[in-house]
Amino acid sequence: MSIEVITSVVSAAVAVVGVPAVYVQARAARLSAVAAGRAQLEHARRTSQHAACVEVLAAADELKRACDISGGAASWLGMIYEDQADEDESVRARAAERREEAERRQDEAWEHAFEVYERLLKAVARLELEGPDRLIPSASRLADMGDLLQLPGKSPTFDEDEPVWVTEDEQRPFAWVTSQFKTARSEFVQGTRTYFNSI
Protein backbone atom coordinates (compact mmCIF):
# COMPACT_ATOMS: atom_id res chain seq x y z
CA MET A 1 0.00 0.00 0.00
CA SER A 2 1.40 3.33 -0.97
CA ILE A 3 1.95 6.18 1.44
CA GLU A 4 -0.69 8.22 -0.35
CA VAL A 5 -3.34 5.57 0.24
CA ILE A 6 -2.41 5.21 3.92
CA THR A 7 -2.53 8.97 4.39
CA SER A 8 -5.96 9.21 2.78
CA VAL A 9 -7.30 6.30 4.91
CA VAL A 10 -5.97 7.87 8.12
CA SER A 11 -7.37 11.25 7.10
CA ALA A 12 -10.77 9.69 6.43
CA ALA A 13 -10.72 7.88 9.79
CA VAL A 14 -9.81 11.07 11.63
CA ALA A 15 -12.59 12.89 9.79
CA VAL A 16 -15.15 10.20 10.67
CA VAL A 17 -14.17 9.99 14.35
CA GLY A 18 -12.97 13.57 14.92
CA VAL A 19 -15.93 15.57 13.62
CA PRO A 20 -18.50 14.01 16.00
CA ALA A 21 -16.07 14.39 18.92
CA VAL A 22 -15.63 18.09 18.15
CA TYR A 23 -19.41 18.43 17.83
CA VAL A 24 -19.97 16.72 21.20
CA GLN A 25 -17.38 18.93 22.86
CA ALA A 26 -18.93 22.08 21.37
CA ARG A 27 -22.40 21.02 22.47
CA ALA A 28 -21.17 20.29 26.01
CA ALA A 29 -19.44 23.67 26.14
CA ARG A 30 -22.62 25.42 24.96
CA LEU A 31 -24.81 23.64 27.54
CA SER A 32 -22.30 24.48 30.26
CA ALA A 33 -22.33 28.15 29.24
CA VAL A 34 -26.15 28.21 29.23
CA ALA A 35 -26.26 26.64 32.71
CA ALA A 36 -23.68 29.12 34.01
CA GLY A 37 -25.67 32.01 32.50
CA ARG A 38 -28.89 30.78 34.13
CA ALA A 39 -27.15 30.41 37.49
CA GLN A 40 -25.74 33.93 37.20
CA LEU A 41 -29.16 35.31 36.26
CA GLU A 42 -30.79 33.50 39.20
CA HIS A 43 -28.13 34.87 41.55
CA ALA A 44 -28.67 38.41 40.24
CA ARG A 45 -32.45 38.03 40.60
CA ARG A 46 -32.23 36.81 44.20
CA THR A 47 -29.76 39.59 45.04
CA SER A 48 -32.16 42.16 43.63
CA GLN A 49 -35.09 40.62 45.52
CA HIS A 50 -33.06 40.63 48.72
CA ALA A 51 -32.25 44.33 48.25
CA ALA A 52 -35.96 45.07 47.69
CA CYS A 53 -36.87 43.24 50.92
CA VAL A 54 -34.23 45.11 52.90
CA GLU A 55 -35.54 48.38 51.47
CA VAL A 56 -39.12 47.57 52.60
CA LEU A 57 -38.01 46.60 56.10
CA ALA A 58 -35.74 49.63 56.55
CA ALA A 59 -38.48 52.02 55.38
CA ALA A 60 -41.06 50.37 57.65
CA ASP A 61 -38.79 50.65 60.69
CA GLU A 62 -37.90 54.24 59.91
CA LEU A 63 -41.59 55.05 59.45
CA LYS A 64 -42.43 53.64 62.89
CA ARG A 65 -39.73 55.80 64.50
CA ALA A 66 -40.80 58.88 62.52
CA CYS A 67 -44.46 58.37 63.48
CA ASP A 68 -43.52 58.03 67.14
CA ILE A 69 -41.59 61.31 66.97
CA SER A 70 -44.39 63.00 65.03
CA GLY A 71 -47.04 61.82 67.50
CA GLY A 72 -44.90 62.98 70.42
CA ALA A 73 -44.42 66.42 68.82
CA ALA A 74 -48.16 66.77 68.25
CA SER A 75 -48.91 65.64 71.79
CA TRP A 76 -46.43 68.18 73.20
CA LEU A 77 -48.05 70.91 71.11
CA GLY A 78 -51.42 69.94 72.58
CA MET A 79 -50.05 70.28 76.14
CA ILE A 80 -48.54 73.74 75.69
CA TYR A 81 -50.58 76.35 77.46
CA GLU A 82 -50.36 79.80 75.99
CA ASP A 83 -51.49 82.29 78.65
CA GLN A 84 -53.04 85.10 76.65
CA ALA A 85 -54.63 86.62 79.76
CA ASP A 86 -51.37 87.17 81.64
CA GLU A 87 -50.74 90.85 82.29
CA ASP A 88 -47.01 90.52 81.76
CA GLU A 89 -46.30 91.02 78.08
CA SER A 90 -42.98 89.16 78.26
CA VAL A 91 -44.73 86.07 79.69
CA ARG A 92 -47.23 86.16 76.83
CA ALA A 93 -44.43 86.63 74.28
CA ARG A 94 -42.43 83.66 75.65
CA ALA A 95 -45.57 81.50 75.66
CA ALA A 96 -46.29 82.47 72.04
CA GLU A 97 -42.67 81.68 71.06
CA ARG A 98 -42.85 78.26 72.71
CA ARG A 99 -46.08 77.51 70.90
CA GLU A 100 -44.65 78.62 67.54
CA GLU A 101 -41.57 76.45 68.09
CA ALA A 102 -43.75 73.47 69.03
CA GLU A 103 -45.91 74.00 65.92
CA ARG A 104 -42.81 74.15 63.74
CA ARG A 105 -41.45 70.93 65.24
CA GLN A 106 -44.79 69.20 64.86
CA ASP A 107 -45.01 70.24 61.19
CA GLU A 108 -41.44 69.08 60.48
CA ALA A 109 -41.95 65.76 62.26
CA TRP A 110 -45.20 65.06 60.42
CA GLU A 111 -43.66 65.98 57.05
CA HIS A 112 -40.71 63.68 57.75
CA ALA A 113 -43.08 60.82 58.64
CA PHE A 114 -44.97 61.39 55.40
CA GLU A 115 -41.73 61.39 53.36
CA VAL A 116 -40.72 58.09 54.94
CA TYR A 117 -44.19 56.70 54.22
CA GLU A 118 -43.69 57.64 50.55
CA ARG A 119 -40.36 55.74 50.61
CA LEU A 120 -42.17 52.71 52.03
CA LEU A 121 -44.72 52.86 49.21
CA LYS A 122 -41.91 52.99 46.63
CA ALA A 123 -40.12 50.08 48.31
CA VAL A 124 -43.30 47.99 48.23
CA ALA A 125 -43.78 48.88 44.54
CA ARG A 126 -40.21 47.72 43.82
CA LEU A 127 -40.91 44.47 45.67
CA GLU A 128 -44.03 43.99 43.54
CA LEU A 129 -41.80 44.20 40.45
CA GLU A 130 -38.87 42.16 41.77
CA GLY A 131 -40.81 39.56 43.78
CA PRO A 132 -41.08 37.14 45.37
CA ASP A 133 -44.87 37.17 45.13
CA ARG A 134 -45.40 35.51 48.51
CA LEU A 135 -43.94 38.56 50.35
CA ILE A 136 -46.11 41.17 48.67
CA PRO A 137 -49.23 40.77 50.89
CA SER A 138 -47.35 41.37 54.16
CA ALA A 139 -45.39 44.27 52.61
CA SER A 140 -48.64 45.84 51.37
CA ARG A 141 -50.16 45.36 54.82
CA LEU A 142 -47.17 47.20 56.30
CA ALA A 143 -47.84 50.12 53.95
CA ASP A 144 -51.57 50.15 54.78
CA MET A 145 -50.92 50.21 58.52
CA GLY A 146 -48.08 52.71 57.99
CA ASP A 147 -50.58 55.11 56.49
CA LEU A 148 -52.70 54.88 59.66
CA LEU A 149 -49.65 55.10 61.95
CA GLN A 150 -49.29 58.74 60.90
CA LEU A 151 -52.62 59.77 62.48
CA PRO A 152 -51.30 60.88 65.91
CA GLY A 153 -48.85 63.28 64.28
CA LYS A 154 -51.50 65.10 62.25
CA SER A 155 -53.31 66.77 65.13
CA PRO A 156 -52.46 67.81 68.69
CA THR A 157 -55.99 66.80 69.70
CA PHE A 158 -55.61 63.17 68.55
CA ASP A 159 -56.95 60.77 71.16
CA GLU A 160 -55.39 57.32 70.98
CA ASP A 161 -58.34 55.84 72.87
CA GLU A 162 -60.83 56.93 70.22
CA PRO A 163 -61.52 54.49 67.35
CA VAL A 164 -60.03 55.34 63.96
CA TRP A 165 -61.34 54.39 60.53
CA VAL A 166 -59.26 51.46 59.28
CA THR A 167 -61.47 50.87 56.23
CA GLU A 168 -64.40 52.76 54.76
CA ASP A 169 -66.77 50.68 56.88
CA GLU A 170 -64.76 49.71 59.97
CA GLN A 171 -63.36 51.50 63.00
CA ARG A 172 -60.80 50.12 65.43
CA PRO A 173 -58.84 51.51 68.37
CA PHE A 174 -55.46 53.00 67.44
CA ALA A 175 -53.76 50.28 69.51
CA TRP A 176 -55.09 47.82 66.92
CA VAL A 177 -53.26 49.75 64.17
CA THR A 178 -49.91 49.54 65.98
CA SER A 179 -50.51 45.84 66.70
CA GLN A 180 -51.32 45.12 63.05
CA PHE A 181 -48.22 47.01 61.90
CA LYS A 182 -46.08 44.94 64.25
CA THR A 183 -47.74 41.72 63.06
CA ALA A 184 -47.25 42.61 59.37
CA ARG A 185 -43.59 43.38 60.06
CA SER A 186 -43.07 40.03 61.79
CA GLU A 187 -44.80 38.17 58.96
CA PHE A 188 -42.68 39.99 56.40
CA VAL A 189 -39.43 39.20 58.23
CA GLN A 190 -40.36 35.54 58.70
CA GLY A 191 -41.47 35.18 55.09
CA THR A 192 -38.25 36.78 53.88
CA ARG A 193 -36.11 34.47 55.99
CA THR A 194 -37.99 31.41 54.78
CA TYR A 195 -37.70 32.44 51.13
CA PHE A 196 -34.00 33.25 51.15
CA ASN A 197 -32.96 30.33 53.35
CA SER A 198 -34.74 27.70 51.23
CA ILE A 199 -32.22 27.11 48.46
C-alpha positions in Angstrom: 0.0 0.0 0.0 1.4 3.3 -1.0 1.9 6.2 1.4 -0.7 8.2 -0.3 -3.3 5.6 0.2 -2.4 5.2 3.9 -2.5 9.0 4.4 -6.0 9.2 2.8 -7.3 6.3 4.9 -6.0 7.9 8.1 -7.4 11.2 7.1 -10.8 9.7 6.4 -10.7 7.9 9.8 -9.8 11.1 11.6 -12.6 12.9 9.8 -15.1 10.2 10.7 -14.2 10.0 14.3 -13.0 13.6 14.9 -15.9 15.6 13.6 -18.5 14.0 16.0 -16.1 14.4 18.9 -15.6 18.1 18.2 -19.4 18.4 17.8 -20.0 16.7 21.2 -17.4 18.9 22.9 -18.9 22.1 21.4 -22.4 21.0 22.5 -21.2 20.3 26.0 -19.4 23.7 26.1 -22.6 25.4 25.0 -24.8 23.6 27.5 -22.3 24.5 30.3 -22.3 28.2 29.2 -26.2 28.2 29.2 -26.3 26.6 32.7 -23.7 29.1 34.0 -25.7 32.0 32.5 -28.9 30.8 34.1 -27.2 30.4 37.5 -25.7 33.9 37.2 -29.2 35.3 36.3 -30.8 33.5 39.2 -28.1 34.9 41.5 -28.7 38.4 40.2 -32.4 38.0 40.6 -32.2 36.8 44.2 -29.8 39.6 45.0 -32.2 42.2 43.6 -35.1 40.6 45.5 -33.1 40.6 48.7 -32.3 44.3 48.3 -36.0 45.1 47.7 -36.9 43.2 50.9 -34.2 45.1 52.9 -35.5 48.4 51.5 -39.1 47.6 52.6 -38.0 46.6 56.1 -35.7 49.6 56.5 -38.5 52.0 55.4 -41.1 50.4 57.7 -38.8 50.6 60.7 -37.9 54.2 59.9 -41.6 55.1 59.5 -42.4 53.6 62.9 -39.7 55.8 64.5 -40.8 58.9 62.5 -44.5 58.4 63.5 -43.5 58.0 67.1 -41.6 61.3 67.0 -44.4 63.0 65.0 -47.0 61.8 67.5 -44.9 63.0 70.4 -44.4 66.4 68.8 -48.2 66.8 68.2 -48.9 65.6 71.8 -46.4 68.2 73.2 -48.1 70.9 71.1 -51.4 69.9 72.6 -50.1 70.3 76.1 -48.5 73.7 75.7 -50.6 76.3 77.5 -50.4 79.8 76.0 -51.5 82.3 78.6 -53.0 85.1 76.7 -54.6 86.6 79.8 -51.4 87.2 81.6 -50.7 90.9 82.3 -47.0 90.5 81.8 -46.3 91.0 78.1 -43.0 89.2 78.3 -44.7 86.1 79.7 -47.2 86.2 76.8 -44.4 86.6 74.3 -42.4 83.7 75.6 -45.6 81.5 75.7 -46.3 82.5 72.0 -42.7 81.7 71.1 -42.9 78.3 72.7 -46.1 77.5 70.9 -44.7 78.6 67.5 -41.6 76.4 68.1 -43.8 73.5 69.0 -45.9 74.0 65.9 -42.8 74.1 63.7 -41.4 70.9 65.2 -44.8 69.2 64.9 -45.0 70.2 61.2 -41.4 69.1 60.5 -41.9 65.8 62.3 -45.2 65.1 60.4 -43.7 66.0 57.1 -40.7 63.7 57.7 -43.1 60.8 58.6 -45.0 61.4 55.4 -41.7 61.4 53.4 -40.7 58.1 54.9 -44.2 56.7 54.2 -43.7 57.6 50.5 -40.4 55.7 50.6 -42.2 52.7 52.0 -44.7 52.9 49.2 -41.9 53.0 46.6 -40.1 50.1 48.3 -43.3 48.0 48.2 -43.8 48.9 44.5 -40.2 47.7 43.8 -40.9 44.5 45.7 -44.0 44.0 43.5 -41.8 44.2 40.5 -38.9 42.2 41.8 -40.8 39.6 43.8 -41.1 37.1 45.4 -44.9 37.2 45.1 -45.4 35.5 48.5 -43.9 38.6 50.4 -46.1 41.2 48.7 -49.2 40.8 50.9 -47.3 41.4 54.2 -45.4 44.3 52.6 -48.6 45.8 51.4 -50.2 45.4 54.8 -47.2 47.2 56.3 -47.8 50.1 54.0 -51.6 50.1 54.8 -50.9 50.2 58.5 -48.1 52.7 58.0 -50.6 55.1 56.5 -52.7 54.9 59.7 -49.6 55.1 61.9 -49.3 58.7 60.9 -52.6 59.8 62.5 -51.3 60.9 65.9 -48.9 63.3 64.3 -51.5 65.1 62.3 -53.3 66.8 65.1 -52.5 67.8 68.7 -56.0 66.8 69.7 -55.6 63.2 68.5 -57.0 60.8 71.2 -55.4 57.3 71.0 -58.3 55.8 72.9 -60.8 56.9 70.2 -61.5 54.5 67.4 -60.0 55.3 64.0 -61.3 54.4 60.5 -59.3 51.5 59.3 -61.5 50.9 56.2 -64.4 52.8 54.8 -66.8 50.7 56.9 -64.8 49.7 60.0 -63.4 51.5 63.0 -60.8 50.1 65.4 -58.8 51.5 68.4 -55.5 53.0 67.4 -53.8 50.3 69.5 -55.1 47.8 66.9 -53.3 49.8 64.2 -49.9 49.5 66.0 -50.5 45.8 66.7 -51.3 45.1 63.0 -48.2 47.0 61.9 -46.1 44.9 64.2 -47.7 41.7 63.1 -47.3 42.6 59.4 -43.6 43.4 60.1 -43.1 40.0 61.8 -44.8 38.2 59.0 -42.7 40.0 56.4 -39.4 39.2 58.2 -40.4 35.5 58.7 -41.5 35.2 55.1 -38.2 36.8 53.9 -36.1 34.5 56.0 -38.0 31.4 54.8 -37.7 32.4 51.1 -34.0 33.2 51.1 -33.0 30.3 53.4 -34.7 27.7 51.2 -32.2 27.1 48.5 
